[in-house]
Amino acid sequence: MDRETRFHLAERIITISFWVNALLMVVKFLAGYFGNSSAVLADGVESAGDFIVIASASLAMHVGKKPIDHSHPYGHGKAEGIAAFFASLIITASGIGLVAYVITMIVSDTISVPHLVAVMTAALTIIVKEYLFYATQQVAKSTQSPALSALARDHQKDALTSIATLVGAGGAYLGWPSLDPLAAVFTSIFIFRLAWVTLRQSTHDLMDGQPPGYFLEEVCALCTHVPGVHKVHEIRARRSGQYIIIDLKLEMDPKMTVKESHDISHAVKRLIFERFDNVGDVMIHINPAEEPHEDLIRL
């Protein structure tokens, strides 16, 4: 998948998410207010917070697709990691706000029985958000986008929390009013968990954490298949938005010419690019095979 296609797919799913979420937010507010359901109304407040998540993902796409320049020789992909980190904070804030709202409602003894429209809205939200989660997750996987992964988890959060909302509003409608605020509290548990998952992944990427071990093993296996490469002495990699940047140390015959080692390195890089369309760059250092050498590093 080429660069333009990646960002076109990402921007399209973000646009769809924006308008669908806008419609859902309005429906939730109206159904929660007129349908007398605190859980559905709280779900509407959460959807308002989702706009910030979508906006940050959209901004990250706009910045991240800029090509490398003199000031950013590794590109602008970290913008997606920043957006995912920001999204985790917004998700956490929505969870805290939801808990505070429910506590206030219980203390003031304002628990009420919701109407049928609130129950139907919760059911509709589950269907719509499950579709958005699936569609966004598919694009996130194909583009390897941290910002879209965060957005997909946000959609998943809405789908899961709407299940709790449906149980609460439905139970209250059928005669158990206390289920409505309890469902809102249960909703906050899902929110905090997904916030933690998003925060952990975004900080891992921003701190230049290694990609999964199986990815590194497959890259090493590819390298050793190239004639002239004795073995991979060391491999390091880090994520920059939708792309992974790899640093390789390869051992080769110390007697070969610079031109020969250059051609082999070029073949290694080409092979990695052909196998992984999410690799943005590969830096290769040559070490003499079967000879003692010292790696100079201060990290």
N, C-alpha and C positions, 0 to 999 in steps of 0.2 A: 504494500500500500504506500503510495507516494505521499509527500508532505501535504500537498494541497487537499488531497482526498481525506486525510486524517482530520484536518481542521474543519473541512466542510461538514463532515459527519458530526463532529463535536458541536459545532455551532448550530446545526439543524436540531439536534436533540435538546440543546439548551433552550432554543426558541420555543419548541413544543412544550417543554417543561414549564417555561415562564407563563404561557397563555393558559395552559390547563390548570396550573396552580392558582392563577388569578381567578379563574372561574370557580374553582373549588373553594377558595377563600371566601368569596362573596356568598356562595351557597351555604357554607358552614356558619358564617356570621348570622345570616338571615334565619336559618333553621335552628340554630342555637338560641337566638333571641326570641323568636316567635314560637319555637317549639319547646321553650322552657327547659333546655338541657344545658347544664354547666359543662358537661363532658364535651359535647359537640361545639359549644362556644369556645372552650379551651382549645379544641382542635383547630378552630378558625384562627385563634391567636397564634398558634404554632405555625400555621400556613403563612401568616404574615412574616414570621421570622424566616421562613423558607425563601422568601423573595431575596433576602440578603445573601443566602447561600447561592441562589441561582445567579444573582448579580455578580458575586465574586468569581464564580466559575466562568461567566461570560467575559469578565475583565481579564481573567487569567488566560483565556484563549486568545484574546486580542493581543496581549503582551507576549505570550509564549510563542506565537507563530512568527514573531519578528526574527529575521535571520541574524547570524552572528555579526558583531561589529567590533570596532576597536576597543570599546569599553567593556564589551561582554563577549570575549572570545569563545566561551562555551555556550553561547546562546542565551535565551531568556526563559528556558523551560522551568526554572525554579519558581516562576510566578505561579505555576499550578500547585506546587507544594505549599506555597504561602496561602493560596486560596483554600486548599484543603484544611490547613491549620486554622484559618479564620472560620471556616465552616464548622469545625469542631467546637469552637468557642460559642458560636451562635446556637448550635444545638444544645450545648450545656446551659446557656442562658435561658433558652426556652423551657428546659426542664425545671430549672430553679423557679422561673416565673410561674409555671404550672403548679408546682408544689405549694408556693406561697398563695396562689389563688384559691386552691382547694382548702388549705388550712383556714384562710379567712372566711370562706363560705361555711365551713363546719362550725367554726367558733361563733359566727354570727347567726347560726341556725337558719340558714336560708336555703336548705335543701328542698327541691321541688320535684314534681313528677313531670317528666318530659312528654311531649306529644309524639304522635306517630311519625310526623315529618322529620323529627330529629333522628329517629331510628333508621328511617329510609336513607337519610343523608349519610349516616355512618356506613351503611352497607354500600352505598354508591362510591364513597371515598375509598373503600377497600379495593373495589374492582379497578377503579381508575389508577390508583397509586401502585397497585401490583403490576399493571401494564407499563406504567412509566418506569418502575424499578427494573423490569425485565428489559425494556427497550434501551434504557440508559446503561445498564450493566453490560449488555451486548456490545454497545459502542465503546464503552470504557475498556472492555477486554481487547477489542480489535485495535484500539488506538493506544492502549497502555497509558491512559490519561489519569493522573492522580486526582485532578479536579473533577472529572466525570465519575470516578469511583466514589468520591465523597458525595457527589450529587445523587448517585444511585443509592448509597446507604441512607441518604436523607429521605428519598422516596420509600425505601424499605421501612424506615422508621415510621413514616406516616401510615403505611399499610398496616404494620403491626399494631401501632397505637390505635388505629381506627377499629381494629378487632376488639380491643379493650373498651373503646368507646361504644361500639355496638352492643357488647355484653352489658355494659353499665346502663346505657340509655334504654336498651330493650328490657333489662331486668327491672329498671325503675318504672318503665311503662306498664309492665305486667304486675306491678304491685310491690316492688322492693326498692324504694327511693334511695336507700343508702348505697345501692350498687353504683349509682351514677358518680358520686365523688370518689368512691373506691376505685372505679375504673380509671378516673383521671390520675389518681396516685400511681396505679399500676402502669399507666402510660409513661409516667416520668421515669420509671425504672428502665424501660426500653430506650428512652431518650438518652439517659446517662450512659448506658452500655454502648450504644452506637457512637456517641460522642467520644468515648474512650478509644474505640477501635479507629475512628478517623484521626484522632489526635496522635495515637501511637504510630500509625502509618505515615502521617505527614511529617512528624518530627524525625522519624527514621530516614526519610528521603532528604529532608533539609540538612540533616547531620551527615549526609553522604554515606548512609548505611549500605551494606552490600546487598545486592539482589539475592534471590533464593539460591541455595547451594546447587540445585539441579541445573540451573542456568549456567553457572560457572563451570560445572563439570562438563556440560555439553560443549561449551566454548573450548575448553582444554582438549577435549576429544577431537574436535575439528582441527585444531592446530597441529596435533601430532600426526594427522593424516597427510599433511603437506610435506612432500619430499624435502629433506634438508633440515627439518626441525627435529632436533634430538628429543627435546621435552620442553614442557612449560615450567619455567623456574618459579614464576609467581604470577598471579592474576589478581587484579583489583578492579572493582567496578562501582559505579554510583549512578543514581538516577537524576536526570535533568528533565523534568516534565514527562513527556511521552517517550523520551529517548534514554538509552543507557550509554554511558561513556565508559570504555574499557581501557585499562592499562595492563599491558602484557610484557613479561620478561621471558624471552625465548632463548634456549641454548642451541647454538649451531656450531659447526666445524670452525675452529679458530683459524684455519688456514685458507678459508674461502675469501674471495675479494669482497670489497664493499659493495660492488655492483651485484654480486651473487646474493649476498645477504639482503640487499635492498629488494631484489626481485622476489625472494622468498617471503619477505615481510609483506610485500604488496599482495602476493598470492594469498597469504593468511588473512589479510584484511578483506580482500574481495570475497573470500569464502565465508567469512563471518557476516558480511553485509548481505550476501545471497541467502544465508540461512536465517538471519534475524533482521526483519525489517524495522525493528524498534531500537536497533543499535545506531547511535548517532555518530560516534567516532571511536577509533581504536588507535591508541598510542603504543608503539612497540619498541622495546629496548632489547638489544642483542647482547648475550653473555657467551663467552667461550665455553664450549661443552667439555666436560671432564677435566676442567682446570680450576684450581682454587681462585676465587675472586671475591672481592668485598663489595657489598651493596652499601653505598653511602646514603644515609637517610637520617633525618633528625626527628621525625614524627614518632 
